């Protein structure tokens, strides 16, 4: 009898719901601290040369940093390189080419670096005057250092995610949805990684989250979209 009892226990363990023993989602907050690299550029040629050797953290800052610390001079340009080329060098052609560069389409910062350098070199080949044209203001290369804070908040079950998302700070959205892509091997956001630990049940939700553009939306818009996606998904699960 004792043996049969042990077998039943083993059977119950095997049929345990996927993710039942998953770790809770720990909500963290963050801030970006801007640090000078002591590097600058006054011409397009100098910008291209600097980009070849500048630390990757600087390129990351000039693409993603404005999301967490918005600059209000021109929201049309989502990265600092495009904005500088347009407003300090007054080259609308290259500014437009740089403005449509989407960092999430590149495997890593080095691939992004090569794309930027190639775009600048192509533009210099088109106009020799741009080699000597001096900007009104220098481009100052900065880099970011991320400071992470513990919010002392966590989510134990996926059904709690929609409400938690709607209440998250913008720093939390940045840390879990954007920064996660650069610090994890899977290069996916923390929300999708956590939901994936519950088996295939949430594959449709993860797929919808993957289609949210993390670059051409503000953090306010990202938070709203993610909250709506998860709220809609879990409403369907409850039906």
C-alpha positions in Angstrom: 0.0 0.0 0.0 2.8 2.4 0.8 4.4 1.8 -2.6 1.1 2.6 -4.4 0.8 5.8 -2.4 4.3 6.9 -3.4 3.5 6.2 -7.1 0.4 8.4 -6.9 2.5 11.2 -5.5 5.0 10.9 -8.3 2.2 10.9 -10.9 0.8 14.2 -9.4 4.2 15.8 -9.6 4.5 14.9 -13.3 1.2 16.5 -14.1 1.9 19.7 -12.3 0.9 22.8 -14.3 3.8 24.3 -16.4 5.4 27.2 -14.6 3.7 26.3 -11.3 7.1 26.5 -9.6 8.3 29.5 -11.6 10.1 32.2 -9.9 8.1 35.4 -9.3 8.7 38.4 -11.7 10.9 40.9 -9.7 10.0 44.4 -10.7 13.0 46.7 -10.9 13.4 50.4 -11.7 16.3 52.1 -13.3 17.9 55.5 -14.3 20.5 56.3 -16.9 23.4 58.4 -15.9 25.1 60.3 -18.8 28.9 60.3 -18.7 31.2 62.3 -21.0 33.6 60.3 -23.2 35.7 63.4 -23.8 35.2 62.8 -27.6 33.6 65.2 -30.0 33.2 65.9 -33.7 32.8 69.1 -35.7 32.6 67.7 -39.2 30.9 64.7 -40.8 34.3 63.1 -41.5 35.2 63.5 -37.8 31.9 61.9 -36.8 32.5 58.9 -39.0 36.0 58.5 -37.7 34.9 58.7 -34.1 32.2 56.2 -34.6 34.7 53.6 -35.7 36.4 53.6 -32.3 34.0 55.0 -29.8 32.9 52.6 -27.1 29.7 50.7 -27.8 28.1 52.2 -24.7 28.1 55.6 -26.4 26.3 54.4 -29.5 23.8 52.7 -27.2 23.3 56.0 -25.3 22.7 58.0 -28.5 20.0 55.7 -29.7 18.2 54.5 -26.6 19.1 57.2 -24.0 16.6 59.7 -25.2 13.7 57.3 -24.4 14.5 57.5 -20.7 15.7 61.1 -20.7 13.7 62.7 -23.5 15.1 65.6 -25.5 12.4 68.0 -26.7 14.4 69.8 -29.5 13.1 67.6 -32.3 11.0 64.5 -31.7 11.2 63.7 -35.4 14.7 62.3 -35.0 14.8 59.3 -32.8 18.6 59.2 -32.5 21.1 61.9 -31.6 23.3 61.4 -34.7 20.4 62.2 -37.1 19.3 65.2 -35.0 22.9 66.6 -35.0 23.4 66.1 -38.7 20.1 67.9 -39.4 20.4 70.8 -37.1 24.1 71.4 -36.8 25.4 70.3 -40.2 22.1 71.1 -42.0 22.2 68.0 -44.1 18.6 66.9 -44.5 19.5 64.0 -46.8 21.8 62.2 -44.4 19.6 63.1 -41.5 16.7 61.3 -43.0 18.8 58.2 -43.8 20.1 58.1 -40.2 16.6 58.8 -38.8 15.2 55.5 -40.2 18.0 53.3 -38.7 16.3 51.0 -36.3 18.8 49.6 -33.8 16.6 46.5 -33.0 17.2 45.2 -36.5 20.9 44.7 -35.8 22.3 41.7 -34.1 24.5 43.9 -31.8 26.0 47.3 -31.4 29.0 46.4 -33.7 26.6 45.8 -36.6 24.9 49.0 -35.9 28.2 50.8 -35.8 29.1 49.5 -39.2 25.8 50.7 -40.6 26.3 54.2 -39.3 29.8 54.4 -40.7 28.7 53.1 -44.1 25.9 55.7 -44.3 28.3 58.5 -43.5 30.9 57.3 -46.0 28.3 57.0 -48.7 27.2 60.6 -48.1 30.7 61.9 -48.1 31.3 60.2 -51.5 28.2 62.0 -52.8 29.4 65.5 -51.8 33.0 66.5 -51.2 31.9 69.8 -49.6 30.5 67.8 -46.6 34.1 66.7 -45.8 35.0 70.3 -44.7 31.6 71.6 -43.6 31.9 72.5 -39.9 28.9 72.1 -37.6 27.4 75.0 -35.7 27.7 72.9 -32.5 30.0 69.9 -31.9 28.6 66.5 -31.5 29.6 65.4 -28.0 29.8 61.7 -27.4 28.3 60.5 -24.2 27.8 57.1 -22.7 25.3 55.8 -20.3 25.7 54.0 -17.0 22.5 52.3 -15.9 21.6 52.4 -12.2 19.2 49.7 -11.1 16.8 50.0 -8.1 14.8 47.4 -6.3 11.1 48.4 -6.1 10.4 45.7 -3.5 7.5 44.6 -5.8 7.0 41.3 -7.5 4.4 39.3 -9.5 3.8 35.7 -8.7 1.2 34.8 -11.5 0.9 36.1 -15.1 -2.6 37.2 -14.5 -1.3 40.0 -12.4 0.9 41.4 -15.2 -1.6 43.7 -16.8 -2.3 45.7 -13.6 1.4 45.7 -12.7 2.4 47.0 -16.1 -0.1 49.9 -16.0 1.4 51.0 -12.7 5.1 50.6 -13.6 7.4 53.6 -13.8 8.9 54.5 -17.1 12.3 53.4 -15.7 10.8 49.9 -15.0 9.5 49.7 -18.6 12.9 50.7 -20.0 14.7 48.2 -17.8 12.5 45.2 -18.5 11.5 45.8 -22.1 14.5 47.6 -23.6 17.6 47.1 -21.6 16.9 43.4 -21.2 17.5 42.9 -24.9 21.1 44.0 -24.6 21.9 42.2 -21.3 20.4 38.7 -21.9 21.6 35.9 -24.1 18.1 35.4 -25.7 17.9 39.1 -26.6 14.2 39.2 -25.6 12.4 41.4 -23.1 12.0 40.2 -19.5 8.2 40.0 -19.7 8.4 37.5 -22.6 11.2 35.5 -20.9 9.1 35.2 -17.7 5.9 34.2 -19.5 7.9 31.6 -21.5 8.7 29.9 -18.3 5.0 28.9 -18.0 5.1 26.6 -21.0 3.3 27.1 -24.3 0.2 28.6 -22.7 1.3 32.2 -23.3 2.9 31.8 -26.7 0.3 34.0 -28.4 0.9 36.8 -25.8 4.6 36.6 -26.3 4.1 36.8 -30.0 2.1 40.0 -29.7 4.6 41.5 -27.3 7.3 40.8 -29.9 5.5 42.9 -32.4 5.6 46.0 -30.2 8.2 48.4 -31.6 10.5 49.4 -28.7 12.3 52.2 -30.6 9.7 54.3 -32.5 7.4 54.6 -29.5 7.8 56.6 -26.3 8.0 54.8 -23.0 4.5 56.1 -22.2 3.2 54.5 -25.4 5.1 51.2 -24.7 3.6 50.9 -21.2 0.1 51.5 -22.6 0.5 49.0 -25.4 2.0 46.3 -23.2 -0.8 46.8 -20.6 -3.5 46.5 -23.2 -2.0 43.5 -24.9 -1.7 41.5 -21.7 -5.1 42.7 -20.4 -6.7 41.5 -23.6 -4.9 38.2 -23.5 -5.7 37.3 -20.0 -9.4 38.4 -20.4 -9.6 35.7 -23.1 -7.9 33.1 -20.9 -10.6 33.7 -18.3 -13.5 33.3 -20.7 
